[in-house]
Amino acid sequence: MIVRQLFDADTWTYTYLVADQHSHEALLIDPVLSQVERDLKLINELGLTLKYALDTHVHADHITANGTLRDRTGCQTGIAAANQVACADHGLECGDELSLGNHMIKVLCTPGHTDGCISFLIGNHVFTGDSLFIRGCGRTDFQQGDAGKLYDSITQTLFTLPDETWVHPGHDYHGHTISTIGEEKRFNPRLTLSRDEFIAYMENLDLPDPKYMMEAVPANQTCGKAA
């Protein structure tokens, strides 16, 4: 399996290219509209065919490339059904599976950062979006975020995966690129707190809104196209 991590410096967003080496079918997770040409160039260089463009949630910090990628390549798009994004080809539910060559993409429901967050498990790799970061986690103060739900999603869903599972987060602000479930269980300072302590911590972060929030959220409800 091919796994490539791609970075958007403007929004500190990680996009992931995942592909089956035998069928050459490919998936982009959390693609950024401003990086479409970069992503398609890499896909073409590697001789891949884009089958899916999937979002882990309705992003507030960047505009998704899903709709544009579908127009350009004919790929299928997907996001959690809970987000009610009518333009998506797949409204994904907990436990759904999509095929990628010889691999299966399993949908894990991980709400909390927003109410419609999902993660993708492919073999021993989990792509956690804004739910679990390396030594951190996503904020919970907008888009129906809920700190208690996020704690439960991480501890009862993600942390039940094998310790050696690779963790690929949706963002990083400290120079990290990859972790494992075992590492995060041991060393993530937010997740060594009790549930009540975690909720209190998250409710007192007092963070500014993402700079593109007002344009990104409505655009992402229409697959990245201006309404």
N, C-alpha and C positions, 0 to 999 in steps of 0.2 A: 504494500500500500504506500502510495505517495502522500506525504503530508508537508505542505509548505505554509509557513506563517508569513503574512504580508502586513505591513504597517502603514497606517495613515498618520503622519506626524501632526497634522492640524488638529485632529480629534483624539489622538492617542488610541486609535482603534486597531485591533487585530482582525484581519480577514484571513480565513483559512481556505486553502485549496487542498482538497482531498481527492484522490483518484485511485482507481483500480488499475494496476499495472498490466493486467492481461486484456481486459476489455477496453481500456483507455477511457472509460466513463469517469466523469469528474463532477465534483460538487464544490460550490463556493458557499461558505458560511459567513454571514454578516458582511456582504460586499458593500463598498462605499461608492456612491455615484461618481465622485471626482476621480476615482481610481479605475474606472472601467477599462480604459485603454491599457493600463499596466497589466491588469488581470487577464484580459483577453490575449495580450501579447505572450504572456507566460503560458497560457493554455495552448496557444498555437505552437509555441516553441517546443513544448513537451509532447506534441502530437495527440492531445486529448480532445474529447468531445464533452462539452458542458451539458450535463443531464439535469442538474438541479442548482438553483440558487435559493438558499434557505436563510431566514432570519430567526435569531433566538428570541426576539421580541420587537415591539415597535420602539425604535430607537429615538432618543431625544437629543443626541449629540451629533448625528450625521444623517444624511439622506441615503436611503438604501438604493442600491443599484439593481434590485431584483427586476423591476419592470423593464428597464433599459436592456439588461442582459437577456431577458426573454425576447424582446424585440429583435435583438442583434443575433441571437443564437438559436432561438426556438426552445430553450430550456424550460423546465417546469419550475414554478416558484412555490414557496411554502412558508407558513408561519403558524403559530398556535391558533387553533380555531377560536379560542377565547378572545382574541383580539378583533374578531369580526372584520377582517380585511377582505372585502368581497372580491377584489381583483386577484387574490392568490389562487393558484391552481390547487393547492392542498391546504385545507384547514386541519392542522395536525392536532391529534389528541394523545393523551398519555398512553404509552405503549405501542403507538403506531410504528410500523417499520416500512422503510423504503429500500429498494435494492440498488446497489451501486456495484455493478459487476459481480464479483464473488463475495462482496461484503454487504452487510445490512446496516442501515442507519436506524438506530432505535431512538425514539423520542422519549425523553424523560421530562416530566412536568416539574419545574423548579420555580414556582412563583415566589414573589417577595420583593424583588427589585421593582418589578411591575407585576400586575395580576396575571399577565399573559406570557410569562417567561418560560422557555423550554431550554433544555440542553440536549445535545446529540451524542450518543454513545456509538462508536464505530470500533469494533474490536476492543483493544485495550487503550483506546483514546477517548476522552470525553471533552467535548467542546461546551464550555459552561457559560458563554455569553457574559452577562453582567451579574450573574448569580454568585459565582465563586471566582475570586481573583487570587493571585499569588500573594499570600500573607495578607489578604484583605477580602472584601466583598463589595458588591454594588450597593449604592445608596437606596433608601427606601422612602424618600420624602415626597415623591410625586407619582403620577400615573397609577393610582391605587396601590402604591407600595405598602408593604406591611412587614415590619421587622420580625415579628413572630413567625410569619409564614416563611420568610427567608431563612431564618434559623432552622426551622423544621425541614425545609427543602434541602439545605446543605447537610444537616446531621442525619436525616432519616432517608434521604435518597442518594445524594452524591457520596456521602461518607460510608454508605453500605457497599460501594464498589470495592473491588480488590485494591489493596494499598499500592500495588505497582501500576495502577491505571494512570496513564499520562493525563495531566490537566492542561488544557489549552484555554486560557481566559479571553474574554472579549476586549479587555483593556489592560494596560499596565502603565504605571506612572513612575516606576522606580528602577527601570532597566532590566526587569526580569522577563523571561520569555516562556518558560515551561516549568511545570512542577509535577508532583504526583499526589494522589489522594493521601498516601501515607504521610508525606511531608506536611500537607496542609492540616491533617488531623493533629500532628505533633507541634507544628510551629506557627500556625496562623493565629495571631494574637486575639483576633475577634472571636474565633471559634473555640478557644480554650475558656471563654467566659461561660457562665450559666446562661440559660435562656433569658431570664429576667435581666441579668447584667448586659447581655447583648442588646436587648430591646432598649434599655436606658441609654446605652452608648450610641446606638444608631439614631435615637430620637434627639440627640444633642450634638449632631455633627455640624449643623448650621452652615451648609454649603451653598454657594451661589448656583443659580440655574445654569445649565449648559448653554453656551453662547448661541447655539443654533436651534435651541429648543422650539421657538415659536414657528420656525419654518419647517423643521425636521418632522415634528410629530404629525401635523396634517398631511405632509407629503408622504410620509410612510404609511399612512392609512390608505393611500392610493398607489401603493407599490413604487413609491419614489417619483411619481408624476405629480406636477402641480395641479391642484384642484381647479 
